[in-house]
Amino acid sequence: MMGFTLAELLICLAILGVIAAFTIPKILIAQQNAGYTAIFKEAQGTVASAYYNYAIQNGFTTNTTFGAVTPYLNYVSATTSGNIDDVQGAGSWGCGGTRTCFKLHNGAVLNAVVTLPFGTTGTIQFYVDPDGVYSGTTTGPGKSQDFYLYPNGKISGPVHGNADWYIP
């Protein structure tokens, strides 16, 4: 009769434990990163859709600001106070002055310049903080990515593609 000794079974369990200890965190991080990427792409789509709907109903001029487009934006709340995470390597973006922060339905916060018309720079820049939580650090998960909206409705980004979670 053949069998395994208790020592052999314990060694197998120890090996499986070591493999799991190295594998499970990477799987969880990859899952979180995929979620952040999906949130970023959803925010881009939300902005593009709002702009498209605005342009159909009102037309477009170089004096158009994103503030005029915000009634077409699907968001939970807007604020002009507080902070969101900036891109990886930077601290925070403030919600106030020319920038308004919009809490989206997926929990992210969209930071947008609402007063600058397209004619000034040819684009409007947005920052998306995927977890909507200001960490107060320059590194770590949940940092923002930014993208541009062009007058023709085209979206480009991420502009500063240095966050760990975005894979273009």
DODRENNU-157815 format. One line per field, with one value per residue (C-alpha): y negated, z, x negated; residue number from 1. Coordinates in Angstrom, 3 decimals. Example, Ala and Ser with C-alpha at 12.3 -4.5 7.8 and 13.67 -1.06 7.14 Angstrom:
2
py	(4.500,1.060) $
pz	(7.800,7.140) $
px	(-12.300,-13.670) $
num	(1,2) $
//
This chain:
168
py	(0.000,-3.421,-6.675,-9.963,-10.646,-13.537,-15.286,-15.096,-16.540,-19.378,-20.208,-20.326,-22.623,-24.878,-25.157,-25.965,-28.584,-30.289,-30.328,-31.773,-34.425,-35.762,-35.282,-36.462,-40.087,-40.451,-39.143,-41.571,-44.533,-43.603,-43.420,-46.847,-48.345,-46.974,-48.589,-51.949,-51.742,-51.003,-53.974,-56.248,-55.125,-55.538,-59.108,-59.842,-58.489,-60.539,-63.750,-62.939,-62.134,-65.343,-67.414,-65.658,-66.275,-69.929,-70.417,-68.870,-71.153,-74.365,-74.202,-74.980,-78.134,-78.730,-80.561,-77.351,-76.426,-73.151,-75.053,-75.312,-71.549,-70.498,-70.386,-67.459,-65.679,-62.742,-63.239,-62.852,-66.138,-69.043,-70.910,-73.811,-72.886,-70.124,-68.220,-65.141,-63.146,-64.507,-62.250,-59.860,-61.822,-64.894,-65.823,-67.167,-69.157,-71.642,-71.885,-75.593,-78.729,-77.787,-74.060,-72.158,-68.582,-66.306,-63.131,-60.484,-57.542,-55.060,-56.783,-58.629,-62.371,-64.326,-67.603,-70.022,-73.583,-74.988,-78.616,-78.330,-78.388,-76.044,-79.014,-79.815,-76.575,-74.401,-71.826,-71.378,-69.249,-66.839,-64.822,-61.607,-60.352,-56.764,-56.059,-59.577,-59.649,-62.214,-60.294,-63.293,-61.499,-61.676,-57.905,-54.919,-53.459,-55.591,-58.509,-60.554,-60.340,-63.280,-63.610,-66.330,-67.121,-68.778,-71.055,-68.315,-66.035,-63.902,-62.640,-62.021,-60.599,-59.735,-62.701,-61.886,-58.108,-57.431,-55.978,-52.333,-51.373,-52.619,-50.341,-51.968) $
pz	(0.000,-0.990,0.757,1.840,5.168,7.304,6.676,2.891,3.142,5.373,2.928,0.060,2.067,2.924,-0.760,-1.722,1.053,-0.250,-3.810,-2.583,-0.515,-3.641,-6.109,-4.326,-3.712,-7.387,-8.465,-6.135,-7.335,-10.979,-10.293,-8.598,-11.453,-14.017,-12.066,-12.004,-15.755,-16.373,-14.197,-16.130,-19.485,-18.193,-17.112,-20.560,-22.134,-19.781,-20.734,-24.459,-24.307,-22.421,-24.903,-27.868,-26.480,-25.810,-29.315,-30.956,-29.102,-28.949,-31.602,-30.870,-30.710,-29.504,-26.538,-25.324,-21.797,-19.983,-17.559,-20.388,-20.948,-17.289,-17.453,-19.882,-17.590,-15.568,-12.038,-8.422,-6.962,-7.673,-5.300,-5.406,-2.186,-1.122,-2.956,-5.099,-5.811,-8.592,-10.976,-9.690,-8.326,-7.413,-4.392,-5.019,-7.251,-5.572,-6.263,-6.501,-8.447,-12.112,-11.285,-10.210,-8.914,-9.982,-8.008,-10.579,-10.099,-10.059,-7.036,-9.000,-8.881,-12.116,-11.783,-14.665,-15.638,-16.164,-17.022,-19.719,-23.272,-25.969,-27.941,-25.280,-25.427,-27.917,-25.203,-21.792,-19.332,-16.872,-13.958,-12.844,-9.315,-9.642,-5.972,-5.181,-2.024,-1.397,0.045,0.718,-0.764,-4.078,-4.608,-4.161,-5.645,-6.661,-8.053,-10.849,-14.576,-16.854,-20.344,-22.833,-24.586,-27.974,-29.714,-32.235,-29.330,-29.469,-26.179,-25.691,-22.699,-20.346,-20.850,-17.932,-18.263,-15.198,-12.780,-12.003,-12.783,-16.322,-19.169,-22.538) $
px	(0.000,-1.302,-0.526,-1.896,-3.436,-2.312,-5.633,-5.174,-1.660,-2.869,-5.669,-3.141,-0.876,-3.812,-4.778,-1.182,-1.068,-4.206,-2.838,0.467,-1.324,-3.023,-0.162,2.979,1.841,0.886,4.276,6.063,3.985,4.596,8.334,8.296,6.262,8.715,11.547,9.755,9.130,12.809,13.808,11.432,12.826,16.389,15.589,14.175,17.352,19.530,17.705,17.789,21.513,22.324,20.350,21.969,25.470,24.620,23.203,26.278,28.685,26.657,23.975,20.357,18.277,14.744,16.307,17.994,16.910,17.407,19.614,22.160,21.882,22.354,26.188,25.707,23.232,24.580,23.216,24.316,23.082,20.761,18.480,16.055,14.268,11.919,9.210,8.759,5.624,3.470,1.532,-1.123,-4.075,-2.005,0.093,3.576,5.883,8.144,11.852,12.476,11.765,12.047,12.242,15.325,15.330,18.163,18.892,19.810,22.171,19.276,17.663,14.989,14.464,14.063,12.133,12.791,11.978,15.473,14.683,11.995,13.409,12.118,10.821,8.210,6.214,8.100,8.816,10.366,8.411,10.001,8.650,10.347,9.692,10.972,11.572,12.790,10.676,7.956,4.999,2.748,-0.264,-2.095,-2.133,0.099,3.250,6.176,4.177,5.756,5.296,5.949,7.355,8.292,11.557,11.106,13.658,14.473,15.523,12.387,10.981,7.272,5.570,4.306,2.027,-0.253,-0.129,-2.226,0.309,-0.285,3.291,3.793,2.843,3.684) $
num	(1,2,3,4,5,6,7,8,9,10,11,12,13,14,15,16,17,18,19,20,21,22,23,24,25,26,27,28,29,30,31,32,33,34,35,36,37,38,39,40,41,42,43,44,45,46,47,48,49,50,51,52,53,54,55,56,57,58,59,60,61,62,63,64,65,66,67,68,69,70,71,72,73,74,75,76,77,78,79,80,81,82,83,84,85,86,87,88,89,90,91,92,93,94,95,96,97,98,99,100,101,102,103,104,105,106,107,108,109,110,111,112,113,114,115,116,117,118,119,120,121,122,123,124,125,126,127,128,129,130,131,132,133,134,135,136,137,138,139,140,141,142,143,144,145,146,147,148,149,150,151,152,153,154,155,156,157,158,159,160,161,162,163,164,165,166,167,168) $
//
